[in-house]
Amino acid sequence: MTKKSQVYRLKIKEKRDSRLKETRNLIISKSFSSLMNNQKWYEVFDWIEQHNFQFELKTLLSTEIKKSNQVFELEKSSILIDESGNFIEFFELDQLILKNATELKTELEKMNVEFIEHVNFVEISGYRK
């Protein structure tokens, strides 16, 4: 590994660590109550991956809604949804939006995942605010 690539990786790690720290501070300062844990998020994304379900997600620190057609990589506490290499930790997730489908709702109920059903989509919140 070259010195330049080491410096690049270190900068990426510092940026990620800063983002995670900021997220933790926001959760604490706003007294958010978690509705999901890593195991539930993992089960939901595993199901999404197996069924090639499109999804949208929003993190706590961003107003941007990220759309994805695929799960690039799924780990026990994080997900990669694009080619950026930037994993999103499950505790960063504010909201997951999926197309409303009977089989999805049945699976979410089996997983004991709270969701809000809308006409065209299902919304899973990461936190009670």
C-alpha positions in Angstrom: 0.0 0.0 0.0 1.4 3.4 -1.0 1.7 6.3 1.4 -0.9 8.2 -0.7 -3.4 5.4 -0.4 -2.8 5.1 3.4 -3.4 8.8 3.8 -6.6 8.5 1.7 -7.9 5.6 3.8 -7.1 7.5 7.0 -9.1 10.5 5.8 -12.0 8.3 4.9 -11.9 6.7 8.3 -11.7 10.0 10.1 -14.7 11.4 8.1 -16.7 8.2 8.9 -15.8 8.3 12.6 -16.8 12.0 12.7 -20.2 11.3 11.1 -20.9 8.4 13.5 -19.9 10.6 16.5 -22.2 13.4 15.3 -25.1 10.9 14.8 -24.6 9.5 18.4 -24.6 13.1 19.8 -27.8 13.9 17.9 -29.6 10.8 19.2 -28.6 11.6 22.8 -29.3 15.4 22.5 -32.8 14.8 21.0 -33.5 11.8 23.3 -34.5 9.6 20.4 -35.8 6.2 21.3 -34.7 3.4 19.1 -37.5 1.4 17.4 -35.1 -1.0 15.5 -31.9 -2.8 16.5 -29.1 -4.2 14.3 -30.7 -7.7 14.2 -34.1 -6.3 12.9 -32.4 -4.0 10.3 -30.3 -6.9 9.2 -33.4 -9.1 8.7 -35.2 -6.4 6.8 -32.3 -5.7 4.4 -31.6 -9.5 4.0 -35.2 -9.9 2.9 -34.9 -6.9 0.6 -31.7 -8.3 -0.9 -33.3 -11.8 -1.5 -36.3 -10.3 -3.2 -34.6 -7.6 -5.2 -36.8 -4.9 -3.7 -36.2 -1.3 -4.4 -35.9 1.0 -1.4 -35.3 4.5 -0.3 -33.6 5.5 2.9 -32.8 8.6 4.9 -30.2 9.0 7.6 -30.5 11.1 10.7 -27.9 13.6 9.6 -29.2 14.2 6.1 -32.3 15.5 4.4 -31.3 13.6 1.2 -33.3 10.4 0.4 -31.1 7.8 -1.1 -32.7 5.5 -3.6 -31.3 2.0 -4.4 -32.2 -1.0 -6.5 -29.8 -3.3 -4.7 -27.9 -4.1 -1.6 -24.2 -4.1 -2.5 -23.0 -5.5 0.8 -24.8 -6.4 4.0 -23.0 -6.7 7.4 -24.3 -7.3 10.9 -24.5 -3.6 11.7 -24.2 -1.8 8.4 -25.1 -1.7 4.7 -23.5 -0.6 1.5 -26.0 0.6 -1.1 -23.8 2.0 -3.8 -20.3 1.8 -5.2 -19.0 4.6 -3.0 -17.6 2.2 -0.4 -19.3 4.3 2.3 -21.2 1.9 4.6 -24.2 3.2 6.5 -24.4 2.0 10.1 -27.9 0.8 11.0 -28.1 3.2 14.0 -27.8 6.1 11.4 -31.0 5.1 9.7 -33.9 7.5 10.3 -36.3 6.0 7.7 -36.6 3.2 5.2 -39.3 3.4 2.5 -40.4 0.4 0.5 -43.1 -0.2 -2.1 -46.3 -1.4 -0.4 -46.7 -5.1 -1.1 -48.7 -7.8 0.8 -45.7 -10.1 1.0 -43.6 -7.4 2.5 -46.1 -6.5 5.2 -46.5 -10.2 6.0 -42.7 -10.5 6.5 -42.4 -7.3 8.5 -45.1 -8.6 10.8 -43.3 -12.0 11.2 -40.1 -10.1 12.0 -42.0 -8.0 14.6 -41.0 -4.7 12.8 -43.1 -1.7 13.3 -44.1 0.1 10.1 -46.6 2.6 8.8 -48.6 1.7 5.8 -49.4 4.3 3.2 -51.3 3.8 0.0 -48.2 3.2 -2.2 -45.4 2.6 0.3 -44.5 1.2 3.7 -42.4 3.3 6.0 -40.1 1.9 8.7 -38.7 4.4 11.2 -35.5 3.8 13.1 -36.4 6.1 16.0 -39.4 7.4 17.9 -39.0 11.2 18.2 
